[in-house]
Amino acid sequence: MARILLLETSTALCSVALSEDGKVVASREDATRQHASLTAPFVKEVLDSQGLSVRDCDAVCVSMGPGSYTGLRVGVSTAKGLCFGAGIPLVAITSLETLVWQAPDRESYRYIVPMIDARRMEVFTCVYSPSVQRLSEVEAKVIDSESFAPLLAEGPVLFAGDGAAKCQGVITHPYAHFLQCSPRAESMAKAAEAAFAESRFENLAYFEPFYLKDFVATVPRRKLF
């Protein structure tokens, strides 16, 4: 059993939580996309609420992506700094797995398909079983009316994540269900506890977020100067 600090910054929602033996005892979150200015203060607030310091934790668990380039950089750099300073290990969970843990009534569905928005009609996604077993590779997928048709032919499918709503008007199969949400730090607790118990720790020096797609800087059409 372990005390683990949880950081989820892969989407618009910035969230931090603290779990003990797989149960969340404190959390903070904000959806204003101010990850750089909020993540560290949220860590302090969560620990202070329990009268603890980072050194009282057994590990830090961070979202490894896929998701927002900037959000992931903030979360991972914060997590690595905390681990280096306190001498504790780093655990990483994908944002897609977190969404599956977050899905209510998972056993009501044949499959769970987490979706992280990748702009336009593209999402970062893969397929999971209700028991949180990944069944396909993570991919950047452009959604159309035939997307996931073989899965939907087998039974109810839950599409969950911040990319779900934009797919609702395109995937119209009666077995398609949608949950628009962002992955939350609280939902990482069970996966983080399991990873810690199995000593699935990341290399602090070399660990990088899982971006899936390369960051592309764009030049605004309208020049300011």
N, C-alpha and C positions, 0 to 999 in steps of 0.2 A: 504494500500500500504506500501511496506517496502523496506529497503536497506539490502540486504543479501549477505554475503560472501559465495562463493561456492567452495567446495574442492572435486576433483575427483581423487582418487589415487588407484583405484581397479585393474588396469591393468598396462601395460608397460608405458602408458601415464600418466604423472603427470601434472595436470592442476588445475588452480585456476582462478576464475572469480568473478566479482562483479556485482550484478544486482540491479536495482532500478525500482520498480513497475513492476517487471517481465521482464525487458529488460536489456540486458548485456551492461555495460558501459566500462568495462576493463577486460582484461584476459591475462594470461601467461600460456604457456604449453611447455613440453619437453618430448621426448620419449626415453630417454637414461637410464631409470630405476634408476635414482638417487633421488628417492622420499625423502629419509631422509635428503639430503643436499639441496634440491630445494624447498620443500613445504613452509617452513617458509619464505625464501627470496621472493618467488612468492607472498605470502600474502602481504608482505611489499611493493613490487613493485606495485601491483594492487591498494592498498590503497593510496600509495604516488602519483600515477598518477592522483588521484582525489582529492588530498589534504585532505585526511581523515585518521582517526585512527580507530582501532577496535571498540572503544566506540561510534563511529558515526554510526555503523551498528545496525540493529534491531535484527539480528540473524546470526548464522553460519549454513550452510547446508553442510553435508558431505555425501559421498557415504558410504552406510552401507554394500555393497557387494551384492552378492558373488564376489569373485575375489582373487587376490594375498594376501596371508596371511600378508606378510611384508608390502605391499602397503597399505592395509586396516588399519593395526596397526598405520602406520605413519599418515595417514589422520585423523583417529579418535582421536588419542592422541593429534594431533595439534589442531583439532577443539574443543575438550573438554578444552584444556588449554586456548584457545582464549575466550571461553564462560565463564569459571571461572574467568579469569582476567578482562573481560569487564562487567560481570554481565548480559549477554544476553543469550537467549535460544538457544538450539541446535535442528536442524531439520535434519532428515536423509531420504535419498531417495535410493532405490535400484539401483545398477548399471544396472540391466536389464530394469527397467523403463526408465532410462536415455537414453539407446540405442533406445527405442521406440520413445521417443520425438525427437531423433536425426535423425530418418529415414525420408528421403525425400519422398514426394508424398505418405504419408501413406494411403490416401483414395483410392489409386490405387490397394490396396491389400485386400484380404479377411481376412488374418491374418498377424500379425507381430510376428516373433519368435526371440527374442534376444538371443545371445549366447556368454557366456564368456568361453574362453578356459580353460579347466581343464586337459590338457595334453592327449597324445595319441588320441584316438577317442572319448573322453568324453568331454562334455560341461555342464556348468551350464545354465539352460534354463527354460522357461515357455512360455505360449502362451498369446498374447495380441490381442485385437481388434484394428482397426485403430484409435479408439477414446481413446486409451490408458487405456482401462479397462482390468485388468488381468483376464484371463479365466481359468487358471490352476495353480496348485501349482508349486513352484520353485523346481527343481530337478537336480541331477547330472545324465546325460543321456548319454549312450554309443550310438553313431550314427552308423546306418547301412542303407542298401538300402531301408528298409521298414519304416524307421523313418518318422513320421508325414504324412504317406500315407493317413489317413482319412482326414486330413486338406487339403492336396494337391488335393484330389478328389473334393473338394468344389470350388476351384478357386486359384488365384495367392497368394503365400505366400512369404513374404520377410524374409530371415534369415540374421540377422544383428549382427555384433559384431566381436571381435577378434578371435572367434571360427568358423566364417562362412566359411572362405576360405578352411579349411581342410575338410569341409563337402561337398564342391561343387563337388568333384569327386565321392562322394558316393551317394548323393541324386540327381538323374538325371531326375526327373520328369519335364516335360516342364513348369509346373506352379511354379517351384522353382526358386527364384531369390535370389541373394547373395550380401551382402554389407559388406566387410571387413573393420572394423573400431574399434576404442576404444571409450568408453564413455568419453565425454568431460564435463568439468564443465559448459561451456556455455549452454549445453543442459539441465541442471538441473533447470534453472531459473523459468520456468512456474510451475513446480511441487513444487519447494521450496516456491514460492509465495502462491500457494494454501494451502500448509501445514501450513504456517505461519498464513494465514487468518483464518484457522480452529483451530489454537492453538494446532496443533499436534506436541508437543515438547517432546523430549526425556529426560529421567532422567540422568542428568550429572554424577551422582555417579555410576550408574549401567549399563549404555549403553555400549554394546559391538558390534563389527562388526558381520555381518551375514556371517560366513565362509562357511556354508552348509556342508563342510567336515572337519574333524579334521586335524590339521597340523601334518604331519609325517616327522620327521627328518630322513635323510638317511646317511649311512656311505659310503664314497667313496670306490670303489673297490681297487683303487690304493693308498696305504698308502704312505704318504710323509715322515714319520719318522719311 
